[in-house]
Amino acid sequence: MLVYADHDCSAAEAAGLPKTDQGVYEVVAPWSELEKLEGVEISGAGSRER
């Protein structure tokens, strides 16, 4: 499951992701359809890539 959560939801809506909660979009995709996958964790002290 891919989850997008942000204050600016225009990118998620433009990508056609279904909205599951206010500011949260989720979609299920098979690994075979993912080309470039980047995980980003956001914490209260800033953000860091994993």
matplotlib code that plots the C-alpha trace (Angstrom):
import matplotlib.pyplot as plt

x = [0.0, 1.3, 0.2, 0.5, -0.2, 0.5, -1.1, -1.0, -3.1, -3.1, -0.3, -2.3, -5.5, -3.7, -2.4, -5.9, -5.2, -8.4, -8.8, -9.2, -9.1, -8.6, -5.1, -4.5, -4.5, -3.9, -3.5, -2.5, -0.2, 1.7, 5.6, 5.8, 4.2, 6.6, 9.7, 11.1, 10.1, 11.4, 10.4, 10.4, 9.7, 8.6, 9.1, 8.4, 12.1, 12.2, 12.3, 14.8, 14.9, 15.1]
y = [0.0, 3.4, 6.3, 10.0, 12.5, 16.2, 19.6, 20.2, 17.5, 18.7, 16.2, 13.2, 14.4, 14.9, 11.4, 10.0, 8.6, 7.9, 10.0, 8.0, 10.8, 14.5, 15.0, 11.3, 9.3, 5.5, 3.1, -0.5, -1.2, -4.4, -4.2, -4.9, -1.4, 0.5, 1.9, 4.5, 4.2, 6.6, 6.4, 9.6, 9.7, 13.0, 13.7, 16.7, 17.7, 17.8, 15.2, 12.5, 10.0, 6.3]
z = [0.0, -0.9, 1.3, 0.5, 3.4, 2.9, 3.4, -0.4, -1.8, -5.5, -6.4, -5.0, -6.6, -10.0, -9.7, -9.2, -5.7, -3.7, -0.6, 2.6, 5.2, 5.2, 3.6, 3.3, 0.0, -0.3, -3.2, -3.6, -6.5, -7.5, -7.2, -11.0, -11.6, -9.4, -11.2, -8.8, -5.2, -2.5, 1.2, 3.2, 6.9, 8.4, 12.1, 14.4, 14.2, 10.4, 7.7, 6.7, 3.9, 4.6]

ax = plt.figure().add_subplot(projection="3d")
ax.plot(x, y, z, "-o")
ax.set_aspect("equal")
plt.show()
